[in-house]
Amino acid sequence: MASMTDTTTQPPTAKRRTSIGELYSPQELADVLGVSRSTVYQWRVHGTGPKAIRVGKHTRYRASEVVAWLDANSI
């Protein structure tokens, strides 16, 4: 039986879940997609990756934008 402090059932990014959806940092996106962080940065610089947003001084990626980008680029 899980205790009240057991967080094993929540995904590690659950703290970023909001009404606008889940947000990924460049490193989290790289981990999810299995690519390097520099690849994610190059996608952003060249405009070939998922649409990024700015949250203060941080770059973030909406999970919905990542899914849409993957769907649009599937072969």
KEKE-3310 file (N, C-alpha, C; in steps of 0.2 Angstrom, whole numbers, plus 5000, padded with zeros to 4 digits):
npx = (5004:5003:5010:5005:5016:5021:5028:5029:5020:5018:5023:5040:5039:5027:5026:5026:5014:5001:4986:4989:4995:5009:5025:5042:5059:5074:5083:5075:5066:5076:5079:5067:5065:5077:5088:5103:5105:5111:5107:5093:5094:5100:5089:5080:5087:5088:5075:5068:5063:5052:5040:5046:5044:5045:5048:5049:5066:5069:5069:5055:5046:5030:5021:5010:5014:5026:5021:5013:5023:5030:5020:5018:5031:5032:5036)
npy = (4994:5011:5025:5042:5050:5044:5046:5038:5035:5046:5055:5061:5074:5080:5091:5101:5101:5110:5120:5124:5113:5101:5106:5105:5106:5110:5100:5090:5087:5082:5071:5064:5062:5055:5061:5072:5086:5097:5094:5097:5111:5115:5112:5122:5134:5133:5132:5119:5111:5106:5119:5132:5140:5155:5156:5167:5169:5157:5143:5133:5119:5115:5100:5096:5103:5096:5083:5087:5091:5079:5071:5078:5076:5062:5047)
npz = (5000:4996:5003:5009:5005:4994:4979:4967:4958:4950:4935:4932:4928:4932:4940:4932:4925:4919:4916:4903:4898:4898:4900:4893:4896:4886:4889:4895:4884:4875:4881:4881:4867:4864:4859:4858:4868:4861:4849:4850:4852:4840:4831:4835:4832:4818:4815:4813:4822:4835:4839:4850:4866:4876:4893:4904:4906:4900:4889:4883:4879:4873:4877:4868:4856:4853:4850:4839:4830:4829:4823:4811:4805:4803:4795)
capx = (5000:5007:5009:5004:5021:5024:5027:5031:5015:5018:5029:5044:5038:5021:5026:5025:5008:4997:4981:4991:4999:5015:5031:5048:5065:5077:5086:5069:5064:5081:5079:5061:5066:5083:5093:5107:5103:5113:5102:5087:5096:5101:5082:5077:5091:5086:5068:5066:5061:5045:5039:5048:5041:5049:5045:5055:5072:5069:5065:5051:5042:5023:5020:5006:5018:5030:5017:5011:5029:5031:5015:5020:5037:5032:5037)
capy = (5000:5017:5030:5048:5054:5040:5049:5034:5034:5052:5056:5066:5081:5081:5097:5106:5101:5116:5121:5125:5107:5099:5110:5102:5110:5107:5093:5085:5085:5078:5064:5060:5060:5051:5065:5076:5093:5101:5093:5101:5118:5116:5112:5128:5139:5132:5132:5113:5106:5108:5126:5133:5146:5158:5157:5171:5168:5150:5140:5127:5116:5112:5093:5096:5105:5091:5078:5089:5091:5072:5069:5081:5073:5055:5044)
capz = (5000:4995:5008:5006:5002:4989:4972:4962:4953:4946:4931:4935:4926:4934:4944:4927:4922:4921:4912:4896:4896:4901:4897:4893:4895:4881:4891:4895:4877:4872:4885:4879:4860:4863:4855:4862:4870:4856:4843:4851:4851:4833:4828:4837:4828:4811:4814:4810:4827:4838:4841:4857:4869:4881:4899:4907:4902:4899:4883:4885:4873:4875:4874:4862:4850:4851:4847:4832:4826:4827:4818:4804:4802:4803:4788)
cpx = (5004:5005:5007:5009:5024:5023:5029:5026:5014:5024:5033:5043:5031:5020:5025:5019:5003:4991:4983:4995:5006:5021:5037:5054:5069:5080:5081:5067:5069:5081:5073:5062:5072:5088:5097:5103:5105:5109:5096:5088:5097:5094:5079:5080:5089:5079:5065:5063:5054:5046:5041:5044:5046:5045:5050:5061:5073:5066:5062:5048:5036:5023:5016:5009:5023:5027:5015:5017:5030:5026:5016:5026:5038:5033:5033)
cpy = (5006:5022:5037:5052:5050:5044:5045:5033:5041:5053:5061:5073:5083:5088:5103:5106:5106:5115:5121:5118:5107:5103:5106:5107:5107:5100:5088:5083:5081:5071:5060:5058:5056:5054:5069:5083:5098:5100:5097:5109:5120:5116:5119:5134:5139:5132:5125:5108:5109:5116:5127:5139:5149:5159:5161:5171:5161:5148:5134:5125:5113:5104:5092:5098:5100:5085:5080:5089:5084:5069:5071:5078:5066:5052:5038)
cpz = (5000:5000:5005:5003:4996:4982:4966:4956:4948:4942:4934:4933:4928:4938:4938:4923:4924:4916:4905:4894:4899:4897:4898:4892:4889:4883:4892:4888:4874:4875:4882:4872:4859:4859:4860:4863:4864:4850:4844:4850:4843:4829:4829:4832:4821:4809:4811:4815:4829:4840:4849:4859:4874:4887:4903:4903:4899:4892:4885:4879:4876:4872:4868:4856:4848:4848:4840:4828:4824:4822:4811:4801:4802:4796:4787)
residu = (MET:ALA:SER:MET:THR:ASP:THR:THR:THR:GLN:PRO:PRO:THR:ALA:LYS:ARG:ARG:THR:SER:ILE:GLY:GLU:LEU:TYR:SER:PRO:GLN:GLU:LEU:ALA:ASP:VAL:LEU:GLY:VAL:SER:ARG:SER:THR:VAL:TYR:GLN:TRP:ARG:VAL:HIS:GLY:THR:GLY:PRO:LYS:ALA:ILE:ARG:VAL:GLY:LYS:HIS:THR:ARG:TYR:ARG:ALA:SER:GLU:VAL:VAL:ALA:TRP:LEU:ASP:ALA:ASN:SER:ILE)
# end
